[in-house]
Amino acid sequence: MQPLYKRNTHQEVNVGGNADLSDDQFFFTTLQPYDGAAFKALYQKYSAAIYGNIIRHVDNEEKAKLILQQTFCEVWEAFPQFDQTKFRIFTWINQFALQAIKKFTL
């Protein structure tokens, strides 16, 4: 069985057939129908980097973890509005993190 996601710039993914997709295109294609496994792969790929950005703004680990959780919950809910022509996925997720930081630190 082929793994759902490999850490490289292009992978072969079975999304209605074989396709050679970039990371952003892979997530955009598979997350539209709220694919839990694809969202888990998205979280695994980006959560450490997003957490690193959060912890630079928040000096409390527990608060940073809550912000990370809130960020990915909002990403999950907002994914149908994601416009891949305007943002890369990491940049888009990071915007949610920055908004959550503002909410939690006010």
VEXVOPA-867175 format. One record per residue (C-alpha): x, y, z; residue in three letters; residue number from 1. Coordinates in steps of 0.02 Angstrom, whole numbers, plus 50000, padded with zeros to 5 digits. Example, Ala and Ser with C-alpha at 12.3 -4.5 7.8 and 13.67 -1.06 7.14 Angstrom:
<sites>
+-------+-------+-------+------+--------+
!     u !     v !     w ! roba ! vexkol !
+-------+-------+-------+------+--------+
! 50615 ! 49775 ! 50390 !  ALA !      1 !
! 50684 ! 49947 ! 50357 !  SER !      2 !
+-------+-------+-------+------+--------+
</sites>
This chain:
<sites>
+-------+-------+-------+------+--------+
!     u !     v !     w ! roba ! vexkol !
+-------+-------+-------+------+--------+
! 50000 ! 50000 ! 50000 !  MET !      1 !
! 50069 ! 50169 ! 49950 !  GLN !      2 !
! 50078 ! 50302 ! 50088 !  PRO !      3 !
! 49956 ! 50447 ! 50071 !  LEU !      4 !
! 50090 ! 50579 ! 50072 !  TYR !      5 !
! 50278 ! 50582 ! 50044 !  LYS !      6 !
! 50390 ! 50726 ! 50097 !  ARG !      7 !
! 50453 ! 50789 ! 49931 !  ASN !      8 !
! 50402 ! 50919 ! 49804 !  THR !      9 !
! 50304 ! 50801 ! 49693 !  HIS !     10 !
! 50217 ! 50639 ! 49729 !  GLN !     11 !
! 50105 ! 50516 ! 49643 !  GLU !     12 !
! 49936 ! 50517 ! 49726 !  VAL !     13 !
! 49782 ! 50418 ! 49686 !  ASN !     14 !
! 49649 ! 50553 ! 49675 !  VAL !     15 !
! 49530 ! 50484 ! 49546 !  GLY !     16 !
! 49682 ! 50412 ! 49457 !  GLY !     17 !
! 49869 ! 50438 ! 49465 !  ASN !     18 !
! 49927 ! 50618 ! 49464 !  ALA !     19 !
! 50090 ! 50709 ! 49487 !  ASP !     20 !
! 50044 ! 50851 ! 49603 !  LEU !     21 !
! 50139 ! 50985 ! 49698 !  SER !     22 !
! 50114 ! 50990 ! 49888 !  ASP !     23 !
! 49991 ! 51136 ! 49877 !  ASP !     24 !
! 49895 ! 51056 ! 49734 !  GLN !     25 !
! 49887 ! 50890 ! 49828 !  PHE !     26 !
! 49811 ! 50972 ! 49982 !  PHE !     27 !
! 49694 ! 51080 ! 49879 !  PHE !     28 !
! 49631 ! 50929 ! 49782 !  THR !     29 !
! 49608 ! 50814 ! 49931 !  THR !     30 !
! 49548 ! 50936 ! 50064 !  LEU !     31 !
! 49403 ! 51006 ! 49966 !  GLN !     32 !
! 49292 ! 50859 ! 50015 !  PRO !     33 !
! 49359 ! 50870 ! 50195 !  TYR !     34 !
! 49469 ! 50716 ! 50182 !  ASP !     35 !
! 49525 ! 50680 ! 50361 !  GLY !     36 !
! 49682 ! 50585 ! 50308 !  ALA !     37 !
! 49736 ! 50727 ! 50194 !  ALA !     38 !
! 49706 ! 50853 ! 50333 !  PHE !     39 !
! 49812 ! 50747 ! 50449 !  LYS !     40 !
! 49951 ! 50751 ! 50319 !  ALA !     41 !
! 49931 ! 50941 ! 50307 !  LEU !     42 !
! 49944 ! 50955 ! 50496 !  TYR !     43 !
! 50098 ! 50843 ! 50502 !  GLN !     44 !
! 50183 ! 50942 ! 50365 !  LYS !     45 !
! 50150 ! 51119 ! 50430 !  TYR !     46 !
! 50110 ! 51112 ! 50616 !  SER !     47 !
! 50291 ! 51118 ! 50677 !  ALA !     48 !
! 50333 ! 51271 ! 50572 !  ALA !     49 !
! 50170 ! 51358 ! 50620 !  ILE !     50 !
! 50201 ! 51316 ! 50804 !  TYR !     51 !
! 50376 ! 51391 ! 50788 !  GLY !     52 !
! 50300 ! 51553 ! 50724 !  ASN !     53 !
! 50172 ! 51553 ! 50864 !  ILE !     54 !
! 50297 ! 51520 ! 51004 !  ILE !     55 !
! 50401 ! 51669 ! 50944 !  ARG !     56 !
! 50251 ! 51780 ! 50983 !  HIS !     57 !
! 50187 ! 51691 ! 51137 !  VAL !     58 !
! 50303 ! 51646 ! 51280 !  ASP !     59 !
! 50186 ! 51515 ! 51355 !  ASN !     60 !
! 50190 ! 51338 ! 51284 !  GLU !     61 !
! 50012 ! 51295 ! 51337 !  GLU !     62 !
! 49944 ! 51454 ! 51258 !  LYS !     63 !
! 50046 ! 51418 ! 51101 !  ALA !     64 !
! 49972 ! 51242 ! 51089 !  LYS !     65 !
! 49796 ! 51312 ! 51107 !  LEU !     66 !
! 49831 ! 51439 ! 50970 !  ILE !     67 !
! 49898 ! 51301 ! 50858 !  LEU !     68 !
! 49742 ! 51198 ! 50888 !  GLN !     69 !
! 49630 ! 51348 ! 50855 !  GLN !     70 !
! 49727 ! 51387 ! 50696 !  THR !     71 !
! 49702 ! 51215 ! 50621 !  PHE !     72 !
! 49518 ! 51209 ! 50672 !  CYS !     73 !
! 49491 ! 51372 ! 50578 !  GLU !     74 !
! 49590 ! 51308 ! 50429 !  VAL !     75 !
! 49481 ! 51152 ! 50423 !  TRP !     76 !
! 49322 ! 51257 ! 50424 !  GLU !     77 !
! 49385 ! 51387 ! 50300 !  ALA !     78 !
! 49467 ! 51273 ! 50174 !  PHE !     79 !
! 49326 ! 51287 ! 50045 !  PRO !     80 !
! 49367 ! 51473 ! 50034 !  GLN !     81 !
! 49553 ! 51442 ! 50005 !  PHE !     82 !
! 49610 ! 51524 ! 49843 !  ASP !     83 !
! 49765 ! 51437 ! 49780 !  GLN !     84 !
! 49793 ! 51577 ! 49653 !  THR !     85 !
! 49820 ! 51704 ! 49793 !  LYS !     86 !
! 49914 ! 51607 ! 49928 !  PHE !     87 !
! 50026 ! 51460 ! 49959 !  ARG !     88 !
! 49951 ! 51346 ! 50091 !  ILE !     89 !
! 50084 ! 51383 ! 50222 !  PHE !     90 !
! 50060 ! 51571 ! 50205 !  THR !     91 !
! 49872 ! 51552 ! 50217 !  TRP !     92 !
! 49883 ! 51443 ! 50374 !  ILE !     93 !
! 50007 ! 51564 ! 50452 !  ASN !     94 !
! 49881 ! 51707 ! 50430 !  GLN !     95 !
! 49757 ! 51609 ! 50535 !  PHE !     96 !
! 49893 ! 51584 ! 50666 !  ALA !     97 !
! 49931 ! 51771 ! 50672 !  LEU !     98 !
! 49746 ! 51810 ! 50693 !  GLN !     99 !
! 49732 ! 51682 ! 50833 !  ALA !    100 !
! 49885 ! 51755 ! 50919 !  ILE !    101 !
! 49802 ! 51927 ! 50919 !  LYS !    102 !
! 49642 ! 51853 ! 50993 !  LYS !    103 !
! 49734 ! 51757 ! 51130 !  PHE !    104 !
! 49853 ! 51898 ! 51179 !  THR !    105 !
! 49727 ! 52039 ! 51195 !  LEU !    106 !
+-------+-------+-------+------+--------+
</sites>
